Amino acid sequence: SSDCVEAQYHETVFKLMTTDGLTGVHNKRYFLETLERECEQSRRHASPLCVLMLDLDKFKSVNDTYGHLAGDAVLMEFARRAQAVTRSGD
């Protein structure tokens, strides 16, 4: 039905707006919106909140030494491994 097509369209647009095209992981926009919502919920329910941030040490040197295609491969592999060890909602 047209409602189903419209819902799929909106879902596709939302995914394009909130995920990184290269890695398929959520982007900064999604992170900031989710963080705000989770902080509000944590305050409202007086429940703990945990945020994990990672940095890939010396990543710039990968791009500088091996080129951006190699850097992209490193990012995709990192994202794949991170997704493999985290829960789907995390």
C-alpha positions in Angstrom: 0.0 0.0 0.0 1.0 3.6 -0.3 1.4 3.9 3.5 3.9 1.1 3.4 5.9 2.7 0.6 5.9 6.0 2.4 7.1 4.4 5.6 9.9 2.7 3.8 10.8 6.0 2.2 11.0 7.7 5.5 13.0 4.9 7.0 15.5 5.0 4.1 15.9 8.8 4.4 16.4 8.5 8.2 19.0 5.8 7.7 20.9 7.9 5.1 20.8 10.9 7.5 22.0 9.0 10.5 24.6 6.5 9.3 28.0 6.8 7.8 28.1 5.7 4.2 31.5 4.1 4.4 31.2 2.1 7.6 27.4 1.8 8.1 27.7 2.9 11.7 25.7 5.7 13.2 27.1 9.2 12.6 27.6 12.3 14.8 24.1 13.5 14.2 22.6 10.3 15.5 25.1 10.2 18.4 24.2 13.7 19.6 20.5 13.1 19.3 20.7 9.8 21.1 23.0 11.2 23.8 20.6 14.0 24.6 17.6 11.6 24.8 19.5 9.1 27.0 20.8 11.8 29.3 17.3 13.1 29.8 16.0 9.6 30.5 18.9 8.9 32.9 18.1 12.1 34.8 14.3 11.4 34.8 14.7 7.9 36.2 17.8 8.6 38.3 19.6 5.7 36.5 23.2 5.5 35.5 24.4 6.2 32.0 27.6 5.0 30.4 29.3 6.5 27.3 32.2 4.9 25.6 34.3 6.9 23.2 37.2 5.5 21.2 40.1 7.0 19.3 42.1 5.1 16.7 45.7 6.0 17.7 47.9 7.2 14.8 45.1 6.8 12.3 46.3 9.9 10.4 49.6 8.1 9.8 47.8 5.3 8.1 46.2 7.7 5.7 49.5 9.6 5.2 51.6 6.4 4.7 49.3 4.1 2.8 46.6 6.4 1.4 43.0 7.1 2.0 41.8 3.8 0.5 43.8 2.0 3.1 42.5 4.3 5.8 39.0 3.5 4.6 39.7 -0.2 4.9 40.9 0.3 8.4 37.8 2.2 9.4 35.5 -0.4 7.8 37.3 -3.2 9.6 37.3 -1.4 12.9 33.5 -0.8 12.5 32.9 -4.4 11.7 34.8 -5.6 14.7 33.2 -3.1 17.0 29.7 -4.1 15.8 30.6 -7.8 16.4 31.2 -7.2 20.1 28.5 -4.7 21.0 24.8 -5.2 21.4 22.5 -4.1 18.6 21.1 -1.2 20.6 24.4 0.1 21.8 
